[in-house]
Structure formats: C-alpha cells, structure tokens
Amino acid sequence: MRLPAAWKHLLTYAASLLAGAVLWEAVGRNTPEAFMVPLSATLVRLGALARSGELLALITDSLTLFGTGFAIAFAVAVPLGLLIA
C-alpha cells in the first residue's frame, strides 16, 4: 500500500523533529552544561517556568528587547538606505 503524498510529507516532518530531539538529548548529555543542556532538562525548566507564571514575564522581556533592537536598526538603516539610493 502506498502512502499519499501528504502522509509522506507529514511522516518526514515528524521523523525530522524526532531525529533533532534525539540528537539534542544525546549531545546535551555528552557535553558540559555550559555548552548545551539536554532537551529533557530544557522541557522540565520550561514547565516549571510556565507553572510559576514567570514564563510570560520572560517572554515579554525578550520581545521588548527584540522590538527595541529592531526599531533602532530600522531607524538607522532606512535613512541610510534612502541616502544611498
């Protein structure tokens, strides 16, 4: 029995995610924590942050920092680009 193209695409996608997760866990367990933390430890910490309510505050801080940097880059790049054009 042949799988439809949509199922092949979905299975390929799922296999890629699984392979990435296995690789992340393997590398994380065999390297110092300063370099890479295992996926399992990352998910445990993510769950703890979500349960404590800190996750939303940390996401807000990250998005604020990203937005500020993007705004500064935009404010510098657009006028420079217009000068060059």
C-alpha positions in Angstrom: 0.0 0.0 0.0 1.4 3.4 -1.0 1.0 6.4 1.3 -0.5 9.6 -0.1 2.0 12.4 -0.6 0.5 14.4 2.3 1.2 11.5 4.7 4.8 11.1 3.4 5.3 14.8 4.0 3.9 14.5 7.5 5.9 11.4 8.4 9.1 13.0 7.0 8.4 16.1 9.1 7.8 14.1 12.2 10.9 11.9 11.7 13.0 15.1 11.3 11.6 16.5 14.6 12.2 13.2 16.4 15.8 13.0 15.0 16.5 16.5 16.1 15.2 15.9 19.6 17.2 12.7 19.9 20.4 14.5 18.7 19.8 17.4 21.1 19.4 15.0 24.0 22.4 12.9 23.1 24.7 16.0 22.6 23.3 17.6 25.7 24.1 14.6 27.9 27.6 14.3 26.5 28.8 17.9 26.7 29.2 20.3 29.5 26.1 22.2 30.6 27.8 25.5 29.7 27.8 24.3 26.1 24.4 22.6 25.7 21.7 21.4 28.1 19.7 18.2 27.3 16.3 18.6 25.8 14.7 16.8 28.8 16.2 19.4 31.2 15.1 22.2 29.0 11.5 20.9 28.9 11.5 20.4 32.7 12.6 24.0 33.2 10.1 25.3 30.7 7.3 23.5 32.6 8.5 25.0 35.9 8.6 28.5 34.5 5.1 28.1 33.0 3.7 26.7 36.3 5.2 29.6 38.3 3.9 32.2 35.9 7.4 33.6 35.2 7.3 32.4 31.6 5.0 35.2 30.4 7.2 37.9 32.0 10.3 36.4 30.5 8.7 36.2 27.0 7.6 39.8 27.4 11.1 40.9 28.3 12.6 39.1 25.4 10.1 40.5 22.9 10.6 44.0 24.3 14.4 43.7 23.8 13.9 42.3 20.3 11.5 45.1 19.4 13.8 47.8 20.7 16.7 46.4 18.7 14.6 46.1 15.6 13.4 49.7 16.0 16.9 51.0 16.4 18.1 49.0 13.4 15.2 50.2 11.4 15.7 53.9 12.4 19.3 53.7 11.3 19.0 51.5 8.2 16.1 53.2 6.5 17.6 56.7 6.4 21.0 55.3 5.4 19.3 53.2 2.6 17.5 56.3 1.4 20.8 58.2 1.3 22.5 55.5 -0.7 19.6 55.2 -3.2 
